Amino acid sequence: MSTRALKYAKRLVYVSLFGVGSFYTATVIYPSIACRYRKSPILIEHDEIQRMNAPLPTRDELIKGIRCQEMDVLIIGGGATGLGVALDAATRGLKTGLVEKFDFSSGTSSRSTKLIHGGVRYLQKAVFNLDYEQYKMVKEALAERANLLDIAPHLAYPLPIMLPVYKWWQVPYYWAGVKAYDFVAGFQLLKPSFLLSYSKALEQFPMLNRDKLKAALVYYDGMHDDARMAISLALTAIRHGAYCLNYTECKELIKTCENGVEKISGARVRNTLTGEEYCIKAKCVINATGPYTDCIRCMGDSKTKKICQPSSGVHIVLPDYYSPASMGLLDPSTSDGRVIFFLPWQNVTVAGTTDNPCEISDNPTPSEKEIQFILNEIRNYISPDVEVRRGDVLSAWSGIRPLVSDPNKSDTQSIARNHIIEVSKNKLITIAGGKWTTYRRMAEETVDKAIEVCKLTPQGQCRTKGLLLDGAHGWSPTLFIRLVQDYGLENAVAQHLANTYGDKACKVASLSTMTGKRWPVVGKRIHDEYPYIEAEVKYAVREYACRAIDIVARRTRLSFINVHAAQEALPRIIDIMAEELKWDEKTKKCELSEAEAFLCSQMGKSILNNYRCPTCPGLSCDDNCPNTCDARCNKPCQFKSQCGDNDSRTQKPCKLPFIKQ
């Protein structure tokens, strides 16, 4: 070999070693170091602890406060975005008010996929389309993901999500994708992604379809209880001086003239519980109403062009045996090109979501077609040994996602990938789009814009980065042990309270009544199968729960987890609320009727009833009577109808034939 050839060979070896070393550093060493040093301790001031432990003002006190003074900022909408804006404004020293037509997070914010994520698919689009805007959106979301896990550790946690691979060429493709996701996260990385062999994948996710499975990749995103997170935002904002009111509907925007120019200077609102109307004066009004964005914009200017294009996203809930307790699943390419998540949450399995254009509604309803679509996609990834039954669906709900076009751009037909902030001629500020993960960043930008446009004078800069939410200050992973030992709660209930209320769990436990049993000593459940206790209903009233729906849907998640269990728990919940709120019999009947209607329409009970055994409501039946097999599955009824035998699971005679209602 000539000297020159040897020289080039050495260079090639050096370059190869450098390339391999750089690649290994970027994909393995850097993520490992980044996640190890990600979390820095959050300093908690003594004044902050005192503020967070002080008694909450009553609802009447909040109403009086918002009526008798001019607000610097009035936010319309009590979802994640609106509550985030309220917290940001209040912590800057601005007089802040917020009104919400129903309960806090009663709309889209409580009906999410429960993920706190940057968006793996958005990163894929950013790379393949060389789209810097998409990349910035993912980078921002990953930073906010880390912050949310830090400020509410009792509500949010890292969740490994498996990506099964069924073709060999996809292994390096998906591996590069999840490693790029890790790399973009940088020092905000939760945990490094990793590759699993065929056998290890089945060990981690035994119910996975093993046919043609080659390997699996696992990456980490965050998960949370979205409704409780929103309630925590509301409580934290109130503790910092904000006047946040649920069940207060904006009926009209107040307009005044300044130097011949029209300006929005407040709103006329209606207390939907009492029917009373009153005016709230404000220097700045912010529209954060999600799917109702255009309704408020039209109040400000009837000629304004609509920008919101609502889309329905349906989720279903299945029993916990459909997924491991601590591993999610991602289907990256469904039959129609969408993404389906399959996630363990609150001891059940959540699957979704769909994405279909819809009309705005106060009562979004899941459809049978959407439920069947999700079930069919699940069958593609679940082992044939596991029969995916329609009757196993415990609950189903629909959330309206407010997709928006950007009115600030010339091409107003295209959907904005990120959130948009619009300032109208009369200075109504609208924040729309975005997602749960980036609520804090959206709120910061919105308040910055409000200060600029309306000439507000805050006492300081944004403080919400690293600001602990209600319940986080005294929480620790072992708090539930203290609840068991000090109060005599059973383990499952203690873990639920600690991971829902954080350091306020002791206050809930102190409201618990004696069970009359040797163990647990206190903590009567509102339903035998779930860890929700009667004390939570009492405590929820102190946290501004006003209706029975608030308890079953958001203060507990019973209607989202099992709609039939929620139905069974309603009478006792209403009795407790009646004692706390001094309801008469007429009010109790009205609450029961409205809560049942909510469960039927919005939680899917009306369509789930078609697949339930009338004798044993807790069991499911996909079949008809044995004499005439059901056309859907051509199998005899599993409940042995008309045979006279006892059902093996209930030991009760079955009174079927089961007839689809």
C-alpha positions in Angstrom: 0.0 0.0 0.0 1.3 3.4 -0.9 2.0 6.1 1.6 -0.8 8.2 0.2 -3.3 5.4 0.4 -2.3 4.7 3.9 -2.8 8.3 4.8 -6.3 8.3 3.4 -7.1 5.0 5.2 -6.0 6.5 8.5 -8.2 9.6 7.9 -11.2 7.4 7.1 -10.7 5.4 10.3 -10.3 8.6 12.4 -13.4 10.1 10.8 -15.4 6.9 11.3 -14.3 6.7 15.0 -15.2 10.4 15.4 -18.6 9.9 13.8 -19.4 6.7 15.8 -18.2 8.4 19.0 -20.3 11.6 18.4 -23.3 9.5 17.5 -22.9 7.4 20.7 -22.4 10.5 22.8 -25.5 12.3 21.3 -27.8 9.3 21.6 -26.6 7.5 24.8 -24.2 9.4 27.0 -25.8 12.9 26.6 -29.4 11.7 27.4 -28.1 9.7 30.4 -26.3 12.7 31.9 -29.0 15.2 30.9 -31.8 13.3 32.8 -29.5 12.7 35.8 -28.9 16.5 36.3 -32.3 17.8 35.1 -34.0 18.4 38.3 -32.9 21.3 40.4 -34.5 21.9 43.9 -37.2 24.5 44.0 -36.7 26.9 46.8 -39.9 27.5 48.9 -40.2 30.7 50.9 -41.9 30.7 54.3 -44.5 33.3 53.2 -45.4 31.0 50.3 -46.1 28.1 52.7 -48.2 30.3 54.9 -50.2 31.5 51.9 -50.8 28.0 50.6 -52.0 26.7 54.0 -54.4 29.7 54.7 -58.1 29.0 54.5 -59.7 29.6 51.1 -62.1 32.5 50.7 -65.8 31.4 50.3 -67.5 31.7 47.0 -69.6 34.6 48.4 -66.5 36.4 49.3 -65.0 36.0 45.8 -68.3 37.3 44.3 -68.2 40.3 46.6 -64.6 41.0 45.8 -64.9 40.9 42.0 -68.0 43.1 42.0 -66.8 45.9 44.2 -63.6 46.8 42.5 -62.2 47.3 39.0 -60.0 44.4 37.8 -56.8 44.9 36.0 -57.4 41.7 34.1 -60.7 39.8 33.6 -60.4 36.3 32.1 -63.3 34.6 30.4 -62.9 30.8 30.5 -61.9 28.5 33.3 -60.0 25.8 31.4 -56.2 25.1 31.6 -55.4 28.3 29.5 -57.7 30.7 31.4 -56.6 29.4 34.8 -53.0 29.6 33.8 -53.5 33.2 32.7 -55.2 34.0 36.1 -52.3 32.5 38.0 -49.7 34.4 36.0 -51.5 37.7 36.3 -52.2 37.3 40.0 -48.6 36.4 40.8 -47.5 39.6 39.0 -49.6 41.6 41.5 -52.4 42.4 39.0 -56.0 42.5 40.3 -57.3 39.4 38.5 -60.8 38.0 38.0 -61.9 34.9 36.1 -65.4 33.7 35.2 -66.3 30.2 33.9 -69.7 29.3 32.6 -69.7 25.8 34.2 -67.2 24.2 36.6 -63.4 24.7 36.3 -62.1 22.5 33.4 -65.5 21.2 32.7 -64.8 21.3 29.0 -61.8 20.2 26.9 -59.3 20.5 29.8 -60.8 17.6 31.7 -61.2 15.4 28.6 -57.6 15.2 27.3 -55.5 12.1 26.7 -53.9 12.8 30.1 -50.5 13.1 28.6 -48.0 15.9 29.2 -45.9 15.6 26.0 -43.7 17.4 23.5 -45.2 15.6 20.6 -43.1 12.8 18.9 -45.1 13.1 15.7 -44.5 16.9 15.5 -40.8 16.3 15.8 -41.0 13.8 12.9 -42.8 16.5 10.8 -40.2 19.1 11.8 -37.4 16.9 10.6 -38.9 15.6 7.3 -40.4 19.0 6.4 -37.4 21.0 7.7 -40.0 23.0 9.6 -38.2 25.2 12.3 -41.6 26.3 13.8 -42.5 22.7 14.5 -39.1 22.1 16.1 -39.5 25.2 18.3 -43.0 24.0 19.4 -41.6 20.6 20.4 -38.6 22.2 22.2 -40.9 24.5 24.1 -43.4 21.8 25.0 -40.6 19.5 26.3 -39.3 22.3 28.6 -42.9 22.9 29.9 -43.4 19.2 30.4 -40.4 19.2 32.8 -41.7 22.2 34.6 -45.2 20.8 35.1 -43.7 17.6 36.6 -41.7 19.7 39.0 -44.4 22.1 40.2 -47.1 19.4 40.7 -45.2 16.1 41.6 -48.2 14.7 43.3 -50.3 15.0 40.1 -47.8 14.4 37.3 -45.3 11.7 36.8 -43.1 10.1 34.0 -44.7 7.3 32.1 -42.9 4.9 29.8 -44.6 4.5 26.4 -43.9 1.5 24.2 -43.7 1.7 20.4 -44.0 -1.9 19.1 -42.1 -2.5 15.8 -43.4 -5.1 13.3 -40.9 -4.6 10.5 -37.1 -4.8 10.7 -36.5 -1.7 8.7 -38.6 0.3 11.2 -36.3 -0.5 14.1 -33.5 2.0 13.2 -36.1 4.4 11.9 -38.1 4.6 15.2 -34.9 4.3 17.3 -33.5 7.4 15.6 -36.8 9.2 16.2 -37.1 8.6 19.9 -33.4 9.4 20.4 -33.9 12.7 18.6 -36.8 13.3 21.0 -34.4 12.7 23.9 -31.8 15.0 22.3 -34.2 17.9 21.8 -35.3 17.6 25.4 -31.7 18.2 26.5 -31.5 18.7 30.3 -35.3 18.6 30.5 -35.2 14.9 29.6 -37.2 12.7 32.0 -35.5 9.4 31.3 -33.6 8.1 28.3 -35.4 6.0 25.7 -34.3 2.4 25.1 -34.7 -0.6 22.8 -36.4 -3.9 23.9 -35.9 -7.2 22.2 -38.9 -9.4 21.3 -38.9 -11.3 24.5 -38.3 -8.3 26.7 -41.1 -6.4 25.0 -43.6 -9.2 25.8 -42.3 -9.4 29.3 -43.1 -5.7 29.8 -46.4 -5.8 27.8 -47.7 -9.4 28.0 -51.0 -8.6 26.2 -49.1 -7.3 23.1 -49.8 -9.0 19.8 -46.7 -11.2 19.3 -47.4 -12.1 15.6 -44.6 -10.6 13.5 -43.3 -8.5 16.4 -39.6 -7.8 15.9 -38.8 -5.5 18.8 -40.1 -2.4 20.7 -38.9 1.0 21.7 -39.7 2.7 24.9 -39.6 6.5 25.5 -40.9 8.6 28.3 -43.5 11.4 28.5 -45.5 12.8 31.4 -49.0 11.9 32.6 -51.3 13.7 34.9 -54.9 14.0 36.3 -56.0 16.8 34.0 -59.1 17.9 35.9 -57.3 17.9 39.3 -54.4 19.8 37.8 -56.8 22.5 36.6 -58.4 22.7 40.1 -55.0 23.1 41.6 -54.3 26.0 39.2 -57.6 27.6 40.3 -56.8 27.2 44.0 -53.3 28.5 43.6 -54.5 31.5 41.7 -57.1 32.2 44.4 -54.5 31.9 47.1 -52.4 34.5 45.3 -55.4 36.9 45.3 -57.3 36.1 42.1 -61.1 36.1 42.1 -61.9 32.8 40.2 -65.6 32.0 39.9 -67.2 28.9 38.4 -70.8 28.8 37.3 -70.6 32.5 36.1 -71.5 33.0 32.5 -70.4 36.0 30.4 -73.6 37.4 28.8 -72.2 40.6 27.3 -69.0 42.6 26.9 -69.1 46.1 28.3 -67.9 48.7 25.7 -66.8 52.3 26.5 -65.5 55.1 24.4 -62.0 56.6 25.0 -61.0 59.5 22.8 -63.6 58.4 20.2 -62.2 54.9 20.2 -64.3 51.9 21.4 -62.7 49.8 24.1 -63.8 46.6 26.0 -63.9 47.6 29.7 -65.6 44.7 31.4 -68.4 42.2 31.2 -71.9 41.6 32.3 -72.1 38.2 33.9 -74.8 35.9 35.2 -74.5 33.6 38.3 -76.0 30.4 36.8 -76.8 29.0 40.2 -78.9 31.9 41.3 -79.8 33.7 38.1 -78.4 37.0 39.4 -76.6 39.3 36.9 -74.0 41.9 37.6 -71.2 43.8 35.9 -67.5 43.4 36.4 -65.3 46.3 35.4 -61.8 45.6 34.0 -59.0 47.4 32.3 -58.3 44.4 30.2 -60.5 41.5 29.1 -58.9 38.2 27.9 -60.9 35.6 26.0 -59.6 32.1 26.9 -62.7 30.1 26.1 -61.3 27.3 23.9 -64.1 26.0 21.5 -66.2 29.1 22.4 -63.5 31.5 21.2 -65.5 32.9 18.3 -68.6 33.4 20.5 -66.8 35.8 22.7 -65.0 37.4 19.8 -68.4 38.1 18.2 -69.6 39.7 21.4 -66.7 42.2 20.9 -67.3 42.6 17.2 -70.3 41.0 15.4 -68.5 41.4 12.1 -65.3 39.5 13.0 -64.3 36.4 11.0 -64.4 33.1 12.8 -61.1 31.4 13.4 -62.0 28.3 15.5 -62.6 25.0 13.8 -63.7 22.6 16.5 -62.7 18.9 16.3 -64.1 16.1 18.4 -61.7 13.7 20.2 -63.2 10.6 21.7 -61.6 8.4 24.4 -62.8 5.1 25.8 -62.0 3.5 29.2 -61.3 -0.3 29.5 -60.5 -2.4 32.5 -57.0 -2.4 33.9 -56.1 -5.8 32.6 -55.9 -4.4 29.1 -52.5 -2.8 29.8 -49.7 -3.1 32.4 -49.9 -0.8 35.4 -46.9 1.3 34.4 -46.5 1.0 30.6 -48.4 2.8 27.9 -48.6 2.0 24.2 -48.5 4.1 21.1 -49.9 3.1 17.7 -48.1 5.5 15.3 -50.1 4.6 12.2 -53.7 3.7 12.5 -55.8 2.6 9.5 -56.7 6.3 8.8 -53.2 7.7 9.5 -54.0 9.0 13.0 -52.2 8.2 16.3 -53.8 6.1 19.1 -52.6 6.0 22.7 -53.3 3.1 25.0 -52.5 4.3 28.5 -52.8 3.1 32.2 -54.5 5.7 34.3 -56.3 5.7 37.6 -56.3 1.8 37.6 -58.0 1.6 34.3 -56.9 1.8 30.6 -57.6 4.9 28.5 -57.5 4.5 24.7 -57.9 7.3 22.2 -58.2 9.7 20.5 -60.2 10.3 17.4 -60.2 13.6 15.4 -63.3 14.5 13.6 -64.8 18.0 12.7 -67.8 18.8 14.9 -70.2 21.5 16.0 -69.7 23.4 19.3 -71.8 21.9 22.0 -72.2 22.2 25.8 -72.8 18.5 25.8 -70.3 16.7 23.5 -71.4 13.1 23.0 -69.2 10.1 22.0 -70.6 8.1 19.0 -70.8 4.4 18.5 -68.8 4.7 15.3 -65.9 6.4 17.1 -65.9 3.8 19.9 -65.8 1.0 17.4 -62.9 2.7 15.5 -60.8 2.8 18.7 -61.7 -0.9 19.6 -60.7 -2.0 16.1 -57.4 -0.3 16.3 -56.8 -1.9 19.7 -57.4 -5.3 18.3 -54.5 -4.8 15.9 -52.0 -4.5 18.8 -53.5 -6.7 21.4 -52.9 -10.5 21.5 -55.6 -12.6 19.9 -55.8 -14.4 23.3 -57.4 -11.2 24.7 -60.9 -10.7 23.4 -61.5 -7.0 22.9 -65.2 -6.8 23.8 -67.5 -3.9 23.2 -69.1 -4.6 26.5 -65.8 -4.0 28.3 -66.0 -0.3 27.7 -66.5 1.2 31.1 -66.9 4.8 30.0 -66.5 7.0 26.9 -66.3 10.7 26.5 -65.8 13.3 23.8 -63.7 16.5 24.1 -63.9 19.4 21.7 -60.4 20.4 20.6 -60.3 24.1 19.5 -58.2 24.1 16.4 -57.6 27.7 15.1 -56.4 29.5 12.1 -54.1 32.5 12.7 -55.9 35.8 12.0 -52.5 37.6 12.1 -51.4 35.8 8.9 -52.5 36.3 5.3 -53.4 32.6 4.9 -56.2 32.4 7.4 -57.5 29.1 6.1 -54.5 27.0 7.4 -54.7 25.6 11.0 -52.1 27.1 13.4 -49.8 24.5 14.7 -49.2 26.4 17.9 -51.3 28.8 20.0 -52.2 32.3 18.7 -52.8 35.6 20.5 -55.1 38.1 18.8 -55.7 41.7 19.8 -58.9 43.2 18.4 -59.4 46.8 17.6 -61.3 47.3 20.8 -58.5 45.6 22.7 -60.1 42.3 23.4 -57.3 39.9 23.8 -57.9 36.3 22.6 -55.6 33.3 23.4 -56.6 30.2 21.4 -55.1 26.9 20.3 -52.1 25.2 22.0 -52.4 22.2 24.4 -52.3 21.3 28.0 -48.6 20.9 28.2 -47.8 24.5 27.1 -50.6 26.2 29.1 -48.0 28.1 31.3 -46.0 29.5 28.4 -49.3 30.5 26.7 -50.4 32.3 29.8 -47.0 34.1 30.2 -47.2 35.4 26.6 -50.8 36.4 27.0 -50.2 38.5 30.2 -47.1 40.1 28.5 -49.4 41.1 25.6 -52.1 42.4 28.0 -49.6 44.5 29.9 -48.3 46.0 26.6 -51.7 46.7 25.0 -53.7 47.8 28.0 -50.8 49.7 29.8 -51.0 47.7 33.0 -48.6 48.1 35.8 -47.5 44.8 37.3 -45.4 44.6 40.4 -42.9 42.2 38.8 -42.0 39.8 36.1 -43.6 36.3 35.4 -43.2 34.0 38.4 -44.9 30.9 37.3 -41.8 29.0 36.1 -41.1 26.7 39.0 -44.0 28.0 41.1 -45.4 25.1 43.1 -49.1 24.4 42.7 -51.5 23.8 45.6 -50.7 20.6 47.4 -47.1 20.3 46.2 -45.3 22.1 49.0 -45.4 19.4 51.6 -45.9 16.4 49.4 -43.5 13.4 49.4 -43.7 10.0 47.8 -44.2 8.5 51.3 -47.0 10.8 52.5 -49.5 8.0 52.1 -47.8 6.0 54.8 -48.4 8.8 57.2 -52.1 8.8 56.3 -52.3 5.1 56.9 -50.5 5.3 60.3 -51.9 8.6 61.6 -55.6 8.3 60.5 -56.2 4.6 59.9 -57.0 4.8 56.2 -56.6 1.8 54.0 -53.6 1.7 51.7 -55.4 2.3 48.4 -57.4 5.2 49.8 -54.3 6.8 51.3 -52.3 6.5 48.1 -55.2 8.1 46.2 -55.5 11.0 48.6 -51.8 11.7 48.6 -51.5 11.6 44.8 -54.6 13.8 44.4 -54.5 16.4 47.1 -50.8 16.4 47.9 -50.1 17.9 51.3 -53.8 18.8 51.6 -54.6 15.0 51.9 -54.4 15.3 55.7 -57.2 17.9 55.7 -59.3 15.5 53.7 -58.5 12.6 56.0 -59.5 14.8 59.0 -63.0 15.1 57.6 -63.4 11.3 57.3 -65.9 9.5 59.4 -65.5 6.2 61.3 -66.2 3.1 59.3 -67.4 1.0 62.2 -64.9 -1.7 61.2 -61.7 -2.9 62.8 -59.9 -1.8 59.6 -59.9 0.7 58.0 -60.7 2.9 61.0 -61.9 5.9 58.9 -62.7 6.6 55.3 -66.1 5.3 54.1 -66.0 4.8 50.3 -68.7 6.3 48.1 -68.3 3.1 45.9 -66.9 -0.2 47.1 -64.7 -0.7 44.0 -62.9 2.7 43.9 -60.8 4.6 46.5 -63.0 7.7 46.6 -64.3 8.5 50.1 -67.2 10.5 51.5 -64.8 13.1 53.0 -63.7 14.1 49.5 -67.3 15.2 48.8 -67.2 17.5 51.9 -63.8 18.8 51.0 -64.8 19.4 47.4 -67.6 21.8 48.5 -64.9 23.9 50.2 -63.1 23.9 46.9 -66.0 25.4 45.1 -67.8 22.3 43.9 -71.4 23.4 43.4 -73.1 20.5 41.6 -73.2 16.7 41.9 -71.7 16.6 38.4 -68.6 18.4 39.7 -68.0 15.6 42.2 -68.4 12.6 39.9 -66.6 14.2 36.9 -63.8 16.4 38.2 -63.3 16.4 42.0 -63.3 12.6 41.7 -62.9 11.0 38.3 -65.6 8.3 38.8 -67.7 9.1 35.8 -64.6 9.0 33.5 -63.4 5.7 35.0 -66.7 3.8 35.3 -70.0 5.5 34.4 -72.1 2.8 36.0 -70.2 3.1 39.3 -70.8 6.8 39.1 -74.5 6.2 38.7 -74.5 4.0 41.7 -72.6 6.5 43.9 -74.8 9.5 43.0 -77.5 9.2 45.7 -74.9 9.1 48.5 -72.9 12.0 47.0 -76.0 14.1 46.7 -77.0 13.4 50.3 -73.6 14.6 51.5 -73.7 17.7 49.3 -77.2 18.4 50.6 -75.9 18.4 54.2 -73.1 20.8 53.2 -75.0 23.1 51.0 -78.5 22.9 52.7 -80.3 21.5 49.7 -84.0 20.7 50.0 -85.6 17.6 48.5 -86.6 19.4 45.3 -83.0 20.5 44.7 -81.7 16.9 45.4 -84.1 15.5 42.8 -83.0 18.1 40.3 -79.3 17.4 40.9 -79.9 13.6 40.5 -81.8 14.1 37.3 -79.2 16.4 35.8 -76.3 14.2 36.9 -77.9 11.2 35.3 -78.5 13.1 32.1 -74.8 14.0 32.1 -73.7 10.4 32.5 -76.0 9.3 29.8 -75.1 11.9 27.2 -71.5 13.0 27.9 -70.1 9.9 29.5 -71.6 7.4 27.1 -73.9 5.6 29.5 -76.8 5.7 27.0 -74.9 3.7 24.4 -73.0 1.6 26.9 -76.3 0.3 28.3 -76.8 -1.5 25.0 -74.0 -3.8 25.9 -74.7 -4.5 29.6 -76.4 -7.4 31.3 -79.6 -6.1 32.8 -79.3 -8.5 35.8 -75.7 -7.9 36.5 -74.9 -4.2 35.5 -71.2 -4.7 36.3 -70.8 -7.4 33.7 -70.8 -7.1 29.9 -72.6 -9.1 27.2 -71.6 -8.9 23.6 -74.1 -11.6 22.7 -77.8 -12.3 22.5 -79.7 -15.4 23.8 -78.3 -18.9 23.1 -81.3 -19.8 20.9 -80.7 -17.0 18.4 -77.0 -16.0 18.3 -76.2 -12.4 17.9 -75.3 -11.4 14.4 -72.4 -9.2 15.6 -70.3 -12.1 16.9 -72.3 -15.3 16.1 -71.6 -16.6 19.6 -74.1 -17.9 22.3 -74.7 -15.6 25.2 -72.0 -15.9 27.9 -74.7 -15.3 30.5 -76.4 -18.6 29.8 -79.8 -16.9 29.3 -82.9 -19.1 29.7 -80.8 -22.1 30.8 -81.8 -21.9 34.5 -78.1 -22.1 35.6 -76.4 -19.7 37.9 -73.9 -17.4 36.3 -70.4 -18.6 37.4 -69.3 -15.0 38.3 -72.3 -13.9 40.2 -73.9 -17.2 41.4 -77.3 -15.6 40.5 -79.8 -16.9 38.1 -79.6 -15.0 34.8 -82.9 -13.4 33.8 -81.9 -12.9 30.2 -82.6 -13.1 27.2 -80.4 -10.2 26.7 -81.9 -7.9 24.1 -80.1 -4.9 22.7 -82.1 -1.8 23.9 
